[in-house]
């Protein structure tokens, strides 16, 4: 057992194999350790995220080393059968790779029972272990940019089903009409850790059974009922800007369904906006990128705008216009329009409305996860957001000083980082280069992560494939190109590329405000050092 440093609030436990990983996971779930907030299991690792004020690395290492890993994890009682149409693009190629016929490949895939070992990558995506020993194939050399929902794939010794259309490098051998993820279900993820799974060849089913599957697969999406007429104060979206989403503190604690926390990229700015209008600090804000958002007040409202340094203009129904400050409450009369201009520093503004937005929560949060497609849709012109009644005793906050160090394209943005967990997969020169070279934020960046480009790529010392493992926000993952990606709030729970370092938690808000084309420098604040059990 090895313990690899990840961040100031996270530790990666590396074990010998999947059986040990599942044994430790079961032990930690039966008898939770004080201060541990989230466990993200993977093939040979468990990412342990903890509260630094409640526990520490030394305490966790001692406690985890004392756990008994000799007990075999029992299979769950729940069996899920997944009908598969074996028509995948890679079926023939995989059969040739294994030296068997496609028919034999199907026979082996359907002839074994699987276990849901862990979930990750996307909500509802389950890594299934326990199949035929021969079904051990590498990922594709070049991942596909889009794999349809329901695709059944192989990677390493795992089988899996893509719950939604997404990029991916698994070898696709078939498709299933079953929905792996359905937000309308009481438990959206069809497959949970510990469930047993059996694949069934649709071609072997009766005509009646196949007809029922076709009926289910052909069911059309039913539009939800139109929202009721808004009564009381509200905000109308006159223009949504480049992208405006509802965001709050996110969905921590749902790793068991493959759901990452998501949430506002600048949590401090979101809390400040709520504080200024007298809302609870964990309330939802509008997160808007690069300006352009226009909101028209229906009735009297109070708003506050925080985050990026952007000009704010208030336009009255009479035609009068004037500038208003950010980081303080602003009263709007009926018909007034608030416009957010293009930021001069930072990139994301946060708008809170007194009373809060009257929008249904999804899995306990109003946040929109752009990778997982969980949460309310992005705002569009014409949307009307009803506001909740103001809580009794809620006090509008005093004006606050805006931050004076927002990132901009005019100067390098310095982020403190902690080497690990896979620093030793890179050459010493690569780690030195990470810290010494400037990295530019490319236009391909978004809420999933900042894609960075440097003059020289980072070179790995270990080139073998890394089994998927948990990745926190702030992880600097390095794909084969050697050009790093800095994961932000909407990143997948697990990743298959090594993470060379992680941004310190206190700089995550800063990272979320870095604009495209800005230059970033990384400042390691401690050396990399793995820990073993005493």
C-alpha positions as CSV (number, residue, x, y, z in Angstrom):
1,X,0.0,0.0,0.0
2,X,1.3,3.4,-1.0
3,X,-0.1,6.9,-0.2
4,X,0.4,9.5,-2.9
5,X,0.0,13.2,-2.2
6,X,-2.7,14.9,-4.2
7,X,-3.5,18.2,-2.6
8,X,-3.9,19.9,0.8
9,X,-7.3,18.1,1.2
10,X,-6.8,14.9,-0.8
11,X,-4.7,11.7,-0.7
12,X,-4.5,8.8,-3.2
13,X,-4.2,5.3,-1.8
14,X,-2.5,2.9,-4.2
15,X,-3.1,-0.8,-3.7
16,X,-1.9,-4.0,-5.3
17,X,-5.0,-4.9,-7.3
18,X,-8.8,-4.4,-7.7
19,X,-9.6,-7.0,-4.9
20,X,-7.6,-5.0,-2.4
21,X,-9.1,-1.8,-3.6
22,X,-12.7,-3.1,-3.1
23,X,-11.8,-4.6,0.3
24,X,-10.4,-1.2,1.5
25,X,-13.4,0.6,0.1
26,X,-15.8,-1.8,1.9
27,X,-13.9,-1.3,5.1
28,X,-14.0,2.5,4.9
29,X,-17.7,2.5,4.1
30,X,-18.5,0.2,7.0
31,X,-16.4,2.2,9.5
32,X,-15.9,5.8,8.1
33,X,-12.9,7.7,9.2
34,X,-13.5,11.1,10.9
35,X,-13.0,14.0,8.5
36,X,-13.2,12.0,5.3
37,X,-15.7,13.7,2.9
38,X,-15.6,11.7,-0.3
39,X,-14.1,8.4,-1.5
40,X,-13.5,7.9,-5.3
41,X,-12.5,4.3,-5.9
42,X,-10.9,3.1,-9.2
43,X,-9.0,0.1,-10.5
44,X,-6.1,0.1,-8.0
45,X,-6.6,3.3,-6.1
46,X,-9.0,5.2,-3.8
47,X,-9.0,9.0,-3.8
48,X,-9.6,10.1,-0.2
49,X,-10.9,13.7,0.0
50,X,-10.9,15.1,3.6
51,X,-11.4,18.2,5.6
52,X,-8.0,19.5,6.8
53,X,-9.4,21.1,9.9
54,X,-10.8,17.7,11.0
55,X,-8.0,15.3,10.2
56,X,-4.6,15.1,8.6
57,X,-2.5,13.0,6.3
58,X,-0.5,11.3,9.1
59,X,-3.7,10.4,10.9
60,X,-5.3,9.0,7.8
61,X,-2.3,7.0,6.8
62,X,-2.1,5.3,10.2
63,X,-5.8,4.5,10.2
64,X,-5.9,3.2,6.7
65,X,-2.8,1.1,7.2
66,X,-4.5,-0.6,10.1
67,X,-7.4,-1.9,8.0
68,X,-7.7,-5.6,7.1
69,X,-7.6,-6.1,3.3
70,X,-7.7,-9.9,3.5
71,X,-11.5,-10.3,3.4
72,X,-13.0,-10.9,-0.1
73,X,-15.8,-8.5,-0.9
74,X,-19.1,-10.4,-1.4
75,X,-21.1,-10.0,-4.5
76,X,-24.3,-8.0,-4.2
77,X,-27.7,-9.5,-4.4
78,X,-28.9,-7.2,-7.2
79,X,-28.5,-8.6,-10.8
80,X,-29.0,-6.4,-13.8
81,X,-29.3,-8.0,-17.2
82,X,-28.2,-5.7,-20.1
83,X,-29.4,-6.7,-23.6
84,X,-26.8,-6.0,-26.3
85,X,-26.9,-5.8,-30.0
86,X,-23.4,-6.9,-30.9
87,X,-22.8,-4.6,-33.9
88,X,-20.0,-2.4,-32.6
89,X,-17.5,-0.7,-34.8
90,X,-14.6,-2.5,-33.1
91,X,-16.1,-6.0,-32.8
92,X,-14.2,-7.6,-35.7
93,X,-10.9,-5.8,-34.9
94,X,-11.1,-6.8,-31.2
95,X,-11.8,-10.4,-32.2
96,X,-8.8,-10.4,-34.5
97,X,-6.6,-8.9,-31.7
98,X,-7.6,-11.8,-29.4
99,X,-7.2,-14.4,-32.1
100,X,-10.9,-15.5,-32.0
101,X,-14.0,-15.1,-34.2
102,X,-16.6,-12.3,-33.5
103,X,-19.0,-15.1,-32.5
104,X,-16.6,-16.4,-29.9
105,X,-16.1,-12.9,-28.6
106,X,-19.8,-12.5,-28.1
107,X,-20.0,-15.9,-26.4
108,X,-17.3,-15.0,-24.0
109,X,-18.7,-11.5,-23.2
110,X,-22.2,-13.0,-22.5
111,X,-20.9,-16.1,-20.7
112,X,-19.6,-14.4,-17.6
113,X,-21.1,-12.5,-14.7
114,X,-19.7,-9.1,-13.9
115,X,-19.5,-6.9,-10.8
116,X,-19.8,-3.1,-10.7
117,X,-16.3,-2.4,-9.3
118,X,-16.6,1.4,-9.3
119,X,-18.2,4.3,-11.2
120,X,-16.7,7.4,-12.8
121,X,-15.9,9.2,-16.1
122,X,-19.5,10.2,-16.4
123,X,-22.7,9.9,-14.3
124,X,-23.9,6.3,-14.6
125,X,-20.7,5.0,-16.2
126,X,-19.8,1.7,-14.3
127,X,-16.5,-0.1,-14.6
128,X,-17.5,-3.8,-14.7
129,X,-15.0,-6.4,-13.6
130,X,-15.0,-10.2,-13.5
131,X,-15.5,-11.0,-17.2
132,X,-13.8,-13.7,-19.2
133,X,-10.0,-13.6,-18.4
134,X,-9.1,-13.4,-22.1
135,X,-11.1,-10.2,-22.7
136,X,-8.1,-7.9,-21.9
137,X,-7.7,-5.3,-24.6
138,X,-6.0,-1.9,-24.8
139,X,-7.9,1.3,-25.3
140,X,-7.9,2.7,-28.9
141,X,-4.7,4.5,-29.9
142,X,-6.8,7.5,-31.0
143,X,-9.9,8.1,-28.9
144,X,-13.1,8.8,-30.8
145,X,-14.5,12.4,-30.5
146,X,-18.1,11.0,-30.1
147,X,-19.3,7.6,-28.9
148,X,-23.2,7.3,-28.9
149,X,-25.1,6.7,-25.7
150,X,-25.6,3.0,-25.0
151,X,-22.3,1.9,-26.6
152,X,-20.9,-1.2,-24.9
153,X,-17.1,-1.2,-24.7
154,X,-14.0,-3.0,-23.5
155,X,-10.8,-1.4,-22.0
156,X,-8.2,-3.4,-20.2
157,X,-10.0,-6.0,-18.2
158,X,-13.2,-3.9,-17.8
159,X,-16.5,-3.8,-19.7
160,X,-18.7,-0.7,-19.6
161,X,-21.6,1.1,-21.2
162,X,-21.5,4.7,-22.2
163,X,-24.5,6.4,-20.5
164,X,-24.5,9.4,-22.8
165,X,-22.8,10.5,-26.0
166,X,-19.2,11.5,-25.2
167,X,-15.6,11.2,-26.4
168,X,-13.9,8.0,-25.4
169,X,-11.2,5.5,-26.2
170,X,-12.9,2.2,-25.3
171,X,-13.2,-0.6,-27.9
172,X,-16.9,-0.6,-28.9
173,X,-18.4,-4.1,-29.5
174,X,-22.1,-3.4,-29.3
175,X,-25.0,-1.2,-28.2
176,X,-27.9,-1.5,-25.7
177,X,-31.3,0.3,-25.6
178,X,-31.2,0.4,-21.8
179,X,-30.6,3.8,-20.2
180,X,-27.7,3.7,-17.8
181,X,-28.6,7.2,-16.5
182,X,-32.0,8.7,-16.2
183,X,-32.5,11.7,-14.0
184,X,-36.3,10.9,-13.8
185,X,-35.6,7.7,-11.8
186,X,-35.4,7.8,-8.0
187,X,-31.8,6.6,-8.3
188,X,-30.7,7.9,-11.7
189,X,-27.8,5.5,-12.2
190,X,-28.9,2.0,-13.2
191,X,-25.7,0.4,-12.0
192,X,-24.5,0.9,-8.5
193,X,-21.2,-0.3,-6.9
194,X,-21.6,-3.9,-5.8
195,X,-24.4,-4.8,-8.4
196,X,-24.0,-7.9,-10.5
197,X,-24.3,-7.6,-14.3
198,X,-24.9,-10.1,-17.1
199,X,-24.9,-9.2,-20.8
200,X,-27.5,-10.9,-23.0
201,X,-27.2,-11.1,-26.8
202,X,-30.4,-9.5,-28.2
203,X,-30.2,-12.0,-31.2
204,X,-30.9,-14.8,-28.8
205,X,-34.1,-13.2,-27.3
206,X,-37.6,-14.2,-28.3
207,X,-39.4,-12.1,-30.9
208,X,-41.7,-10.7,-28.2
209,X,-38.8,-9.7,-26.0
210,X,-37.0,-8.0,-28.9
211,X,-40.2,-6.1,-29.8
212,X,-40.5,-4.8,-26.2
213,X,-36.9,-3.6,-26.3
214,X,-37.6,-1.8,-29.6
215,X,-40.7,-0.2,-28.1
216,X,-38.7,1.1,-25.1
217,X,-35.9,2.3,-27.3
218,X,-38.2,4.2,-29.7
219,X,-40.1,6.0,-27.0
220,X,-40.0,9.8,-27.7
221,X,-39.0,12.4,-25.2
222,X,-42.0,14.1,-23.7
223,X,-41.7,17.8,-23.3
224,X,-42.3,18.9,-19.7
225,X,-45.4,21.0,-19.0
226,X,-45.0,24.7,-19.5
227,X,-44.0,26.5,-16.4
228,X,-46.8,28.2,-14.5
229,X,-47.2,32.0,-15.0
230,X,-44.7,33.9,-12.9
231,X,-46.3,35.9,-10.1
232,X,-44.2,38.3,-8.1
233,X,-40.7,39.7,-8.7
234,X,-38.7,38.0,-11.5
235,X,-35.9,38.6,-13.8
236,X,-36.3,38.3,-17.6
237,X,-33.2,37.4,-19.7
238,X,-33.0,39.9,-22.4
239,X,-29.6,38.5,-23.6
240,X,-27.8,35.5,-22.1
241,X,-24.2,36.5,-23.2
242,X,-21.8,33.8,-24.2
243,X,-22.9,31.3,-21.6
244,X,-25.0,31.9,-18.4
245,X,-25.7,29.1,-16.0
246,X,-27.1,28.6,-12.5
247,X,-24.4,27.6,-10.1
248,X,-24.1,27.0,-6.3
249,X,-21.8,25.0,-4.1
250,X,-22.5,21.9,-6.2
251,X,-23.2,18.2,-5.5
252,X,-20.5,16.9,-3.2
253,X,-21.0,13.3,-1.9
254,X,-22.5,11.7,-5.1
255,X,-19.3,9.9,-6.3
256,X,-21.2,6.6,-5.8
257,X,-23.3,7.5,-8.9
258,X,-20.4,8.9,-10.9
259,X,-21.5,12.5,-10.3
260,X,-18.8,15.1,-9.7
261,X,-19.5,18.1,-7.4
262,X,-19.6,20.7,-10.2
263,X,-20.7,24.1,-8.8
264,X,-19.5,27.7,-9.2
265,X,-15.9,28.0,-10.5
266,X,-15.3,31.0,-8.2
267,X,-17.0,29.9,-5.0
268,X,-15.9,33.0,-3.1
269,X,-17.5,35.3,-5.6
270,X,-20.8,33.3,-5.5
271,X,-20.9,33.4,-1.7
272,X,-20.1,37.2,-1.7
273,X,-23.0,37.9,-4.1
274,X,-25.4,36.0,-1.9
275,X,-24.2,37.7,1.2
276,X,-24.6,41.2,-0.4
277,X,-28.4,40.6,-1.1
278,X,-29.1,38.8,2.2
279,X,-29.3,35.3,0.9
280,X,-27.8,32.1,2.5
281,X,-24.2,31.9,1.3
282,X,-24.9,28.5,-0.5
283,X,-27.7,29.9,-2.6
284,X,-27.6,29.8,-6.4
285,X,-26.1,32.6,-8.6
286,X,-26.1,33.2,-12.3
287,X,-22.5,32.5,-13.5
288,X,-21.9,34.4,-16.8
289,X,-18.8,34.3,-19.0
290,X,-17.2,37.4,-20.7
291,X,-20.2,39.7,-20.3
292,X,-23.2,40.3,-22.5
293,X,-25.8,39.3,-19.9
294,X,-28.9,41.6,-19.8
295,X,-31.5,41.1,-17.1
296,X,-34.8,43.0,-17.0
297,X,-36.5,43.4,-13.6
298,X,-40.2,42.5,-13.3
299,X,-41.3,44.3,-10.2
300,X,-38.8,45.6,-7.6
301,X,-35.7,43.5,-7.2
302,X,-32.3,43.8,-5.5
303,X,-29.2,42.3,-7.3
304,X,-25.5,42.1,-6.6
305,X,-22.8,41.3,-9.1
306,X,-19.4,39.9,-8.1
307,X,-16.4,38.1,-9.6
308,X,-14.8,39.5,-12.8
309,X,-14.1,43.2,-13.1
310,X,-16.8,44.1,-15.7
311,X,-18.7,47.4,-16.3
312,X,-22.3,47.3,-15.1
313,X,-24.9,49.5,-16.7
314,X,-28.5,50.2,-15.4
315,X,-31.0,51.3,-17.9
316,X,-34.4,52.7,-16.7
317,X,-37.6,52.4,-18.7
318,X,-37.4,56.2,-19.2
319,X,-34.2,55.7,-21.2
320,X,-31.8,57.0,-18.6
321,X,-28.6,55.0,-18.2
322,X,-25.9,55.1,-15.6
323,X,-23.1,52.9,-14.3
324,X,-23.5,51.0,-11.1
325,X,-20.7,49.4,-9.0
326,X,-20.1,45.7,-8.4
327,X,-19.7,44.1,-5.0
328,X,-22.6,46.0,-3.6
329,X,-26.4,45.7,-3.6
330,X,-28.2,47.4,-6.5
331,X,-32.0,48.1,-6.4
332,X,-33.9,47.7,-9.7
333,X,-37.3,49.1,-10.3
334,X,-39.9,47.5,-12.5
335,X,-38.6,47.6,-16.1
336,X,-35.0,48.4,-15.3
337,X,-32.4,46.5,-17.2
338,X,-29.0,45.5,-15.8
339,X,-26.2,44.9,-18.4
340,X,-22.9,43.3,-17.7
341,X,-20.1,44.4,-20.1
342,X,-16.9,42.6,-21.1
343,X,-14.5,42.1,-18.2
344,X,-11.2,43.9,-18.0
345,X,-9.9,41.3,-15.5
346,X,-11.2,37.8,-14.6
347,X,-13.8,36.2,-16.9
348,X,-16.8,35.1,-14.8
349,X,-19.4,37.3,-13.1
350,X,-21.8,36.1,-10.5
351,X,-25.3,37.6,-10.1
352,X,-27.4,37.0,-6.9
353,X,-31.0,38.1,-6.5
354,X,-32.6,38.9,-3.2
355,X,-34.8,36.0,-2.2
356,X,-33.0,33.6,-4.5
357,X,-34.0,32.0,-7.8
358,X,-37.2,29.8,-7.7
359,X,-35.8,27.0,-9.8
360,X,-36.1,23.2,-9.0
361,X,-33.0,21.5,-7.7
362,X,-31.5,18.5,-9.5
363,X,-29.9,16.0,-7.2
364,X,-29.9,18.5,-4.4
365,X,-28.3,21.4,-6.3
366,X,-29.1,24.1,-8.8
367,X,-25.7,23.8,-10.5
368,X,-25.3,22.9,-14.1
369,X,-22.6,20.3,-14.9
370,X,-21.8,20.9,-18.5
371,X,-19.9,17.6,-19.0
372,X,-22.5,15.4,-17.3
373,X,-25.5,17.3,-18.5
374,X,-27.0,17.4,-15.0
375,X,-28.8,20.5,-13.8
376,X,-30.9,23.3,-15.3
377,X,-30.2,24.2,-19.0
378,X,-28.2,27.3,-19.9
379,X,-30.2,30.5,-20.0
380,X,-31.7,31.7,-23.2
381,X,-33.2,35.0,-24.3
382,X,-36.8,35.3,-23.1
383,X,-36.3,33.1,-20.1
384,X,-38.1,34.4,-16.9
385,X,-36.6,33.5,-13.6
386,X,-39.0,33.8,-10.7
387,X,-37.6,34.9,-7.4
388,X,-38.5,33.4,-4.0
389,X,-40.0,35.5,-1.2
390,X,-37.4,37.2,1.0
391,X,-36.7,35.3,4.1
392,X,-37.9,37.1,7.3
393,X,-35.0,38.9,8.9
394,X,-32.7,38.7,5.9
395,X,-30.4,41.7,5.9
396,X,-28.9,43.2,2.8
397,X,-25.1,43.3,3.2
398,X,-22.8,46.3,3.1
399,X,-20.7,47.0,0.0
400,X,-17.5,45.0,-0.1
401,X,-14.1,45.6,-1.7
402,X,-13.6,43.7,-4.9
403,X,-10.5,41.5,-5.3
404,X,-7.5,43.5,-6.6
405,X,-5.6,40.5,-8.1
406,X,-8.0,39.1,-10.6
407,X,-6.3,37.2,-13.5
408,X,-5.9,39.1,-16.8
409,X,-4.1,38.7,-20.1
410,X,-1.8,41.6,-19.2
411,X,0.4,39.7,-16.7
412,X,1.3,36.1,-15.8
413,X,-1.1,34.3,-13.5
414,X,0.7,32.4,-10.8
415,X,-0.9,29.3,-9.2
416,X,0.5,27.4,-6.3
417,X,0.6,23.7,-7.0
418,X,1.4,20.5,-5.1
419,X,3.3,17.8,-7.0
420,X,1.5,14.5,-7.2
421,X,0.0,12.0,-7.3
422,X,1.9,10.8,-10.5
423,X,4.9,13.1,-10.5
424,X,7.1,10.1,-10.6
425,X,5.6,9.1,-14.0
426,X,7.5,12.1,-15.5
427,X,11.1,12.9,-16.0
428,X,12.8,15.3,-13.5
429,X,13.2,17.7,-16.4
430,X,9.4,17.6,-17.0
431,X,8.7,18.7,-13.4
432,X,11.2,21.4,-13.7
433,X,9.7,22.5,-17.0
434,X,6.2,22.6,-15.4
435,X,7.4,25.2,-13.0
436,X,9.7,27.2,-15.2
437,X,7.7,27.5,-18.4
438,X,4.8,29.8,-19.2
439,X,1.6,28.1,-20.3
440,X,-1.1,29.8,-22.3
441,X,-4.8,29.2,-21.9
442,X,-6.2,28.1,-25.2
443,X,-9.7,28.8,-26.6
444,X,-10.6,25.2,-26.2
445,X,-10.9,25.8,-22.4
446,X,-14.2,25.6,-20.6
447,X,-15.8,24.6,-17.3
448,X,-14.3,21.1,-17.6
449,X,-10.8,22.4,-17.7
450,X,-8.2,24.9,-18.9
451,X,-6.3,23.5,-21.9
452,X,-2.8,24.8,-21.8
453,X,-0.1,25.1,-24.4
454,X,3.6,25.5,-23.8
455,X,6.6,25.9,-26.1
456,X,7.9,22.5,-24.9
457,X,5.7,19.5,-23.9
458,X,6.0,17.5,-20.7
459,X,7.8,14.2,-21.2
460,X,6.8,11.1,-19.3
461,X,9.3,8.6,-17.8
462,X,6.7,5.9,-17.6
463,X,4.8,5.5,-20.9
464,X,2.5,2.5,-20.0
465,X,-1.2,3.0,-19.8
466,X,-2.4,4.3,-16.4
467,X,-5.5,2.6,-15.0
468,X,-8.3,5.1,-14.5
469,X,-8.1,6.8,-11.1
470,X,-9.9,9.6,-9.2
471,X,-9.1,13.2,-10.0
472,X,-10.0,16.2,-8.0
473,X,-10.6,19.8,-9.1
474,X,-7.3,21.5,-9.8
475,X,-5.6,18.3,-11.1
476,X,-3.1,19.0,-13.9
477,X,-3.6,16.0,-16.1
478,X,-1.1,15.4,-18.9
479,X,-2.3,13.5,-22.1
480,X,-0.1,11.9,-24.7
481,X,0.6,15.3,-26.3
482,X,2.5,16.5,-23.2
483,X,0.3,19.7,-23.1
484,X,-1.5,19.8,-19.7
485,X,-5.1,20.2,-18.9
486,X,-6.1,21.9,-15.6
487,X,-9.3,20.3,-14.4
488,X,-12.0,22.7,-13.2
489,X,-15.4,22.0,-11.5
490,X,-17.1,20.0,-14.3
491,X,-14.2,17.5,-14.8
492,X,-14.9,13.7,-14.8
493,X,-14.5,11.9,-11.5
494,X,-11.9,9.5,-12.9
495,X,-9.2,9.9,-15.6
496,X,-6.8,7.7,-17.4
497,X,-3.9,10.2,-17.9
498,X,-1.3,10.8,-15.2
499,X,-1.7,13.9,-13.0
500,X,1.7,15.6,-12.5
501,X,0.5,18.1,-9.8
502,X,-2.7,19.8,-8.4
503,X,-3.5,23.4,-7.9
504,X,-3.7,24.3,-4.2
505,X,-7.4,24.6,-3.0
506,X,-7.0,28.2,-2.1
507,X,-6.1,29.1,-5.7
508,X,-9.0,27.2,-7.3
509,X,-11.3,30.3,-7.4
510,X,-8.4,32.2,-9.0
511,X,-8.0,29.4,-11.6
512,X,-11.7,29.7,-12.5
513,X,-11.3,33.3,-13.4
514,X,-8.4,33.0,-15.8
515,X,-9.4,34.3,-19.2
516,X,-8.5,32.7,-22.6
517,X,-5.1,33.7,-23.9
518,X,-3.8,34.5,-20.4
519,X,-0.4,33.1,-19.4
520,X,-0.1,30.8,-16.4
521,X,2.9,29.9,-14.3
522,X,2.9,27.1,-11.7
523,X,4.6,27.5,-8.3
524,X,5.3,24.1,-6.5
525,X,5.0,24.6,-2.8
526,X,6.4,21.3,-1.6
527,X,8.4,18.4,-3.0
528,X,6.7,15.1,-4.1
529,X,7.1,12.3,-1.6
530,X,5.1,9.0,-1.5
531,X,4.3,7.4,1.9
532,X,4.3,3.7,2.7
533,X,2.8,2.0,5.7
534,X,5.2,1.8,8.7
